[in-house]
Amino acid sequence: RMVKGHIKVSEHRGKGAAELLNTLNKLRKDLHEHTMKLPNSGQKVEQQKLRHMRKDIAKINTLIATQKIAASGKAFEVAQAKNKKRKILLPLNLRERKTKKQRMALSKQDANRK
């Protein structure tokens, strides 16, 4: 539901992935139509409206990404509970994000050893 050109994220949190993808496709189509018709008709481009549309698309993309991360976390917990003997690696999207320098750096204990 659009409120003054904005999407309320709280209203879309409970929706499933299919509904979010439908709203995302609608928003993308609206953005495409809006950007294509304005320069040809000679009207002044409403930059504010385009910005809001792009931000709404970003909000929906963020919701989809958080749902995927939550689903992979649940799947990891289930797999870990089933296979207690075998070590299961943490999925890439759940791992800590660090730079290569941070990953390769020695721990404080190792750095203090002589």
VMD Tcl script that draws the C-alpha trace (Angstrom):
set ca {
  {0.00 0.00 0.00}
  {1.40 3.34 -1.02}
  {1.35 6.24 1.42}
  {2.28 9.55 -0.23}
  {4.58 7.69 -2.62}
  {6.26 5.68 0.12}
  {5.98 2.05 1.08}
  {5.64 1.20 4.75}
  {8.04 -1.63 5.50}
  {6.07 -2.68 8.59}
  {3.06 -3.53 6.42}
  {5.14 -5.75 4.13}
  {7.11 -7.67 6.77}
  {4.50 -10.41 7.21}
  {4.14 -11.04 3.50}
  {5.59 -14.07 1.77}
  {8.32 -14.08 -0.85}
  {5.85 -14.42 -3.74}
  {3.87 -11.35 -2.66}
  {7.05 -9.33 -2.19}
  {8.27 -10.32 -5.65}
  {4.92 -9.25 -7.13}
  {5.12 -5.83 -5.47}
  {8.76 -5.54 -6.55}
  {7.83 -6.27 -10.17}
  {4.99 -3.71 -10.02}
  {7.32 -1.06 -8.61}
  {9.95 -1.78 -11.25}
  {7.35 -1.60 -14.01}
  {6.02 1.72 -12.63}
  {9.54 3.13 -12.43}
  {10.30 2.04 -15.99}
  {7.05 3.52 -17.34}
  {7.57 6.74 -15.43}
  {11.15 7.20 -16.65}
  {10.26 6.37 -20.26}
  {7.18 8.55 -20.67}
  {8.46 11.75 -19.06}
  {11.31 12.70 -21.43}
  {9.23 11.93 -24.53}
  {6.22 13.96 -23.42}
  {8.27 17.06 -22.72}
  {7.16 17.18 -19.08}
  {9.56 18.15 -16.36}
  {11.07 15.06 -14.74}
  {9.92 14.67 -11.17}
  {13.20 13.68 -9.57}
  {11.66 13.39 -6.12}
  {9.09 10.86 -7.30}
  {11.75 8.80 -9.07}
  {13.90 8.83 -5.95}
  {11.00 7.58 -3.82}
  {10.31 4.80 -6.32}
  {13.95 3.69 -6.24}
  {13.98 3.75 -2.44}
  {10.78 1.67 -2.31}
  {12.39 -0.90 -4.60}
  {15.43 -0.98 -2.31}
  {13.21 -1.51 0.74}
  {11.47 -4.48 -0.87}
  {14.83 -5.94 -1.96}
  {16.08 -5.62 1.61}
  {13.00 -7.41 2.94}
  {13.51 -10.26 0.46}
  {17.18 -10.56 1.44}
  {16.40 -10.65 5.17}
  {13.79 -13.35 4.58}
  {16.35 -15.43 2.67}
  {18.89 -15.05 5.47}
  {16.31 -16.03 8.09}
  {15.28 -19.07 6.05}
  {18.88 -20.23 5.58}
  {19.48 -19.77 9.32}
  {16.49 -21.98 10.14}
  {17.62 -24.59 7.61}
  {21.11 -24.57 9.13}
  {19.72 -25.11 12.63}
  {17.58 -28.02 11.44}
  {20.50 -29.62 9.59}
  {22.75 -29.15 12.60}
  {20.19 -30.76 14.91}
  {19.86 -33.80 12.61}
  {23.61 -34.36 12.19}
  {25.18 -33.89 15.60}
  {28.14 -36.15 14.84}
  {29.17 -34.40 11.65}
  {30.25 -30.76 11.66}
  {28.21 -28.64 9.26}
  {29.74 -25.43 7.94}
  {27.89 -22.19 8.45}
  {26.29 -20.91 5.21}
  {28.12 -18.05 3.52}
  {25.32 -15.54 4.02}
  {25.36 -16.18 7.78}
  {29.11 -15.86 8.24}
  {30.75 -12.78 9.65}
  {31.67 -10.26 6.99}
  {35.31 -9.25 7.24}
  {37.99 -8.02 4.91}
  {40.77 -10.38 3.88}
  {43.19 -8.48 6.11}
  {40.93 -9.04 9.12}
  {40.50 -12.75 8.32}
  {44.24 -13.35 7.90}
  {45.30 -11.35 10.95}
  {46.60 -13.25 13.96}
  {44.41 -13.43 17.02}
  {45.53 -11.41 20.04}
  {46.74 -14.55 21.79}
  {48.83 -15.63 18.79}
  {50.25 -12.15 18.32}
  {51.39 -12.00 21.98}
  {53.22 -15.35 21.85}
  {57.00 -15.29 21.63}
}
mol new
graphics top color blue
foreach p $ca { graphics top sphere $p radius 0.5 }
foreach p [lrange $ca 0 end-1] q [lrange $ca 1 end] { graphics top cylinder $p $q radius 0.2 }
display resetview
